Amino acid sequence: MLLWASAKLTGLLTAEQQRAIAADILPRQQADGGFTLSNLVGSWKRKDDTPLDNASDGYATGLVAFAFEQFQAPEVRPAVKRALQWLSANQAEDGRWPASSLNKERDLASEAGLFMSDAATAYAVLALTHGPLD
């Protein structure tokens, strides 16, 4: 989020700080091209002590892809392309993208479970409609 915000608010971060954030995130991209929140939140623990999901998800992938698109640095372009490919290949039949809660394991059909999917879908659509970097 900070990387995205810094692309909109001049002076929030220096170019060096922006590149450092991107450099920290880039190696966390999964082999399938997606991202997972569990690789981005450090030692975060769920309040119900269930393990964080390790699979790529629409929330993390959409958020990172959109932030990288706003950052527009050449070094993130391959990651954005792979993330957009993941998003294109992983939309559910009902139009949503998968996501899971960082707080606790939830029934994905519950209101709380649907909230994460709604947020994932929003970021996925933003990333996909912004388009690949030239």
C-alpha positions in Angstrom: 0.0 0.0 0.0 2.8 2.4 0.8 4.3 1.9 -2.6 1.0 2.6 -4.3 0.4 5.7 -2.1 3.9 7.0 -2.8 3.1 6.9 -6.5 0.2 9.3 -5.8 1.6 11.5 -3.1 4.9 13.1 -4.3 7.5 13.1 -1.6 5.9 10.4 0.6 8.9 8.1 -0.2 12.1 8.7 -1.9 12.9 6.8 -5.2 15.4 4.8 -3.2 12.7 3.8 -0.6 10.3 2.9 -3.3 12.8 0.7 -5.0 13.7 -0.9 -1.7 10.0 -1.9 -1.1 9.7 -3.3 -4.6 13.0 -5.2 -4.1 11.6 -6.7 -0.9 8.3 -7.8 -2.6 9.7 -9.1 -5.9 11.2 -12.3 -4.6 8.0 -13.1 -2.8 6.2 -13.8 -6.0 5.2 -17.4 -6.2 6.2 -19.8 -9.0 2.6 -19.6 -10.4 2.9 -15.8 -10.8 0.6 -14.9 -7.9 1.3 -13.6 -4.5 0.0 -14.7 -1.1 -0.6 -12.5 1.9 1.2 -15.1 4.1 4.5 -14.2 2.3 3.9 -10.5 2.8 3.0 -10.2 6.5 6.1 -11.4 8.2 5.4 -13.2 11.5 1.7 -12.4 11.6 -0.4 -15.0 13.4 -4.1 -15.5 13.1 -6.1 -15.0 16.3 -7.5 -18.6 16.0 -3.9 -20.0 15.5 -4.8 -21.6 12.2 -2.1 -21.5 9.6 -2.1 -18.7 7.0 -3.0 -19.9 3.5 0.1 -20.3 1.3 -1.6 -20.4 -2.0 -1.6 -17.4 -4.3 -4.8 -15.4 -3.9 -6.6 -12.6 -5.7 -6.2 -10.1 -2.9 -2.4 -10.2 -2.6 -1.9 -10.6 -6.3 -4.3 -7.9 -7.3 -2.9 -5.4 -4.7 0.7 -6.0 -5.6 0.1 -5.9 -9.3 -1.9 -2.7 -9.0 0.7 -1.1 -6.8 3.5 -2.1 -9.1 1.6 -0.7 -12.1 1.3 2.7 -10.3 5.1 2.6 -9.4 6.0 2.0 -13.1 9.6 1.0 -12.5 11.2 -1.2 -15.2 12.3 -3.8 -12.7 8.7 -4.7 -11.7 7.4 -5.2 -15.2 8.1 -9.0 -15.5 6.4 -9.5 -12.1 3.4 -7.4 -13.1 3.0 -9.5 -16.3 3.1 -12.8 -14.4 0.7 -11.5 -11.8 -1.8 -10.3 -14.5 -1.5 -13.7 -16.1 -2.3 -15.4 -12.7 -5.3 -13.1 -12.3 -6.5 -13.8 -15.8 -6.3 -17.6 -15.2 -7.7 -17.7 -11.6 -11.0 -15.9 -11.7 -13.8 -18.0 -10.3 -16.8 -19.0 -12.4 -19.0 -16.6 -10.4 -16.6 -13.7 -11.3 -14.8 -13.4 -8.0 -11.1 -14.0 -7.2 -10.1 -16.2 -4.2 -8.9 -14.7 -1.0 -8.6 -15.7 2.6 -8.7 -13.8 5.9 -5.5 -12.9 7.8 -7.4 -12.8 11.1 -8.8 -16.3 11.2 -10.0 -19.2 9.1 -13.4 -18.4 7.7 -16.1 -20.0 5.7 -15.7 -18.4 2.3 -19.4 -18.3 1.9 -20.0 -16.3 5.1 -20.2 -12.5 5.1 -16.7 -12.2 6.5 -15.4 -14.7 4.0 -17.1 -12.9 1.1 -15.6 -9.6 2.3 -12.1 -10.8 1.4 -13.2 -12.1 -1.9 -14.9 -8.7 -2.6 -11.7 -6.9 -1.8 -9.7 -9.3 -3.9 -12.0 -8.8 -6.8 -11.7 -5.0 -6.5 -7.9 -5.1 -6.6 -7.9 -7.7 -9.4 -10.1 -5.6 -11.5 -8.0 -2.5 -10.8 -4.9 -4.3 -11.8 -6.4 -5.9 -14.9 -8.0 -2.7 -16.2 -4.9 -0.6 -15.6 -3.3 -2.8 -18.2 0.2 -4.2 -18.6 3.1 -1.8 -18.6 4.5 -1.0 -22.0 
